[in-house]
Amino acid sequence: MKKIIINIEGSVNSGKSTLLGYLLWKYSSNKDYIAQKTRIFQIYNKQYKVPIQEYLANLIQITSDETIRQMTSKSHAVNITIGDLQLIAIDIGGHNRYTYQAHLSTVESDTTLFAIPIDEIKEKAYLKNTMLTHLITTYLVRKAFGRTPEFHVIITKTDMEKDYDKYVSQVKSDLEKISKILGMTDARFYYYTSSIIVKGINDIQAEGQYEELLKNLESTVQTRINSSKTVFHARDIMNPTENIKVLAGRVMSGKIQKNDVLNTPYGEQKVIQIEEFGQKIYSADPTSYIAIRFERDNFPLNFKGGEVLGNFEYFSNGEITLLDLRDTIKRIQDEFELKDEQYYNPPSKIQKGTKFYTTINGYRTALKVEEVIAEENKKLRLKVRIEDRVDKISVFGEIRNTGITYEENNKIWGAFVL
């Protein structure tokens, strides 16, 4: 069975979870899981008045709070098995503050889906700042792995009775302009439309290029690190029961077996149990998306994912090459009317003492500039150190580690390479 890990990105209310829920409901052989989630939704529908239109999204969401509030806030993976293809889909929150989830899920995935909704009032596909931030983030990570960045763009909430071709043409034109401004000329985009109407649990109408999407996803080349070392990228801490903590994520290289001892930022940890979507297994190869239970679970409460377990290197201080994107981002925001209600004020000058928030392997932290070594054509060579964490950041030693820089309000203004 071929495994492909995908992540889906987009703004709030762009239909990400609904699209994944439809693929699961329509094509997957995971019928027991669907039946279980359906029974739970029927309770929410009756007890909390969650509208029936949220049924498909509920198949993807993992917490009752998400279903009741009708929004995704916690990144999570779902297994969509279709014949000989196992799609492992990582859904993330759509708000700007969840950009670290986009970075983290891109590290673990093989390709990316973008959901771009139709604005019925403006009669155009609605690009938002979130989409721009996620696009840059995902492009950087794919390049760090030496991959040609590919994006499957799904224009959602289309009215098939209207001329939806104009929305496809509009998005193609917009993304071509944005890619040219950002210098992302090697990125590949595939375009689809999706119209999903949920009138009842057994009354779902959908129209779109779903089979074409699945066929293209099946041909995706898997992301691999060319290393014999064991590297496990942890996405999140999960609590199967109140007293048990497990780390969920992807095996990036090597093999992990029960009773292995892995090096972690919290000391050596012995693997006592491995699960793959509820099934206990003895060992996991690269591309496996698993949950690991360790003999000790002394993980900090602020663990957000992005930690690398196994054989890894640390980063606490050193040199980075920073690409200043401030003028570029502003140009795109002005041209596409990507207005923000939040205050956006990146530093006017990068100098000694400048502090900026970053993601490294998906973990949000902050770097402080100790010295500006060189500056040329929007590229700065900086000596920096980690500012907001006591311990060091674990990084991949086999790839060029990338990060993105923020103001405290999560507005992107730069990118860097360690």
Disulfide bonds with the S-S distance in Angstrom:
none
